[in-house]
Amino acid sequence: MIDEGRPLFLQIAESIEDAILGGSLREEEQAPSTNELAAFHRINPATAAKGVAMLTDKGILVKRRGIGMFVAPGARGILLAERRTAFADRYIDPLLAEARALGLTPSDLTALLRERAASTEGSPA
């Protein structure tokens, strides 16, 4: 699904990353070509190529001359570390700042997290 508010090449890169993290695209497996991505998403091949190049620069995809692009060994670990850092920056740091402002201790915060996690375990997602 295309999000009009974000650059297409980023969305292409993220869709490949999501496939790697989700296990539908494994390390050492061939990634879709830029032409396949362009046809599937109905975008310009140069836009798809920009997303693929971004992943190549990050070490997520590697080019095998004459064969195509493949998921690099260790790509999933790189992506997990990157996403964990982004998660902490986006959610944990503001959570800790608000907890400090409210006078909550780390123990208080842990108890709140456990309480909320327990109350949502049986809830449908």
C-alpha positions in Angstrom: 0.0 0.0 0.0 1.4 3.4 -1.0 1.4 6.2 1.5 1.2 9.5 -0.4 2.9 11.4 2.4 6.2 9.6 2.3 8.8 9.1 -0.5 8.1 6.0 -2.6 11.7 4.8 -2.5 11.6 4.7 1.3 8.4 2.7 1.2 10.0 0.2 -1.3 13.0 -0.1 1.0 10.8 -0.6 4.1 8.6 -3.2 2.3 11.8 -5.2 1.6 13.0 -4.8 5.2 9.6 -5.9 6.5 9.8 -9.0 4.3 13.2 -9.8 5.7 12.1 -9.2 9.3 8.9 -11.2 8.7 10.8 -14.2 7.3 9.2 -14.2 3.8 12.6 -13.0 2.4 15.5 -14.9 4.0 19.2 -14.2 4.1 21.0 -15.3 1.0 17.7 -15.4 -0.9 17.2 -13.4 -4.1 15.4 -10.2 -3.7 12.8 -8.9 -6.2 14.4 -7.0 -9.1 13.8 -3.3 -9.5 11.7 -4.0 -12.6 9.6 -6.5 -10.6 9.2 -3.9 -7.8 8.3 -1.2 -10.2 5.7 -3.3 -12.0 4.2 -4.5 -8.7 3.9 -1.1 -7.2 3.2 0.7 -10.5 6.1 3.1 -10.1 9.1 4.2 -12.1 11.9 1.7 -12.1 14.3 4.5 -11.1 12.3 5.0 -7.9 12.5 1.3 -7.1 16.2 1.3 -7.9 16.7 4.2 -5.4 15.1 2.1 -2.6 17.2 -0.9 -3.5 20.3 1.2 -3.6 19.5 2.5 -0.1 19.4 -1.1 1.2 22.6 -1.9 -0.6 24.3 1.0 1.0 23.1 -0.2 4.4 24.5 -3.7 3.8 21.0 -5.3 3.7 21.2 -6.3 0.0 24.2 -7.4 -2.0 24.6 -7.5 -5.7 25.8 -10.7 -7.3 27.1 -9.7 -10.7 24.9 -11.0 -13.5 22.5 -12.7 -11.2 20.7 -10.0 -9.2 20.2 -8.7 -5.7 20.3 -10.9 -2.7 19.7 -10.5 1.0 23.0 -10.1 2.7 24.1 -12.5 5.5 23.4 -10.8 8.8 20.8 -8.5 7.2 18.0 -9.5 9.7 20.3 -8.8 12.6 21.2 -5.4 11.2 17.5 -4.5 10.7 16.5 -5.7 14.2 19.2 -3.6 15.8 18.2 -0.6 13.7 14.5 -1.0 14.5 15.2 -1.5 18.2 17.1 1.7 18.3 14.3 3.5 16.4 11.8 2.1 18.8 13.7 3.3 21.9 14.1 6.7 20.3 10.5 7.1 19.4 8.8 5.4 22.4 11.1 4.6 25.3 12.9 7.9 25.6 9.7 10.0 25.7 8.1 7.4 28.1 11.1 7.7 30.5 11.0 11.5 30.3 7.2 11.5 31.2 7.8 9.0 33.9 10.5 11.2 35.5 8.1 14.2 35.2 5.5 12.2 37.1 7.9 11.1 39.7 7.7 7.4 38.8 10.6 5.2 39.7 11.9 2.5 37.4 10.1 0.0 39.6 6.9 1.9 39.3 7.3 2.0 35.5 8.0 -1.7 35.3 5.0 -2.5 37.4 2.8 -0.4 35.1 4.2 -2.1 32.0 3.5 -5.5 33.5 0.0 -4.5 34.6 -0.9 -3.2 31.1 0.7 -6.2 29.4 -1.3 -8.6 31.5 -4.5 -6.7 30.8 -4.0 -6.9 27.1 -2.7 -10.5 26.8 -6.2 -11.9 26.2 -7.4 -9.0 24.0 -7.7 -9.4 20.3 -5.1 -7.3 18.4 
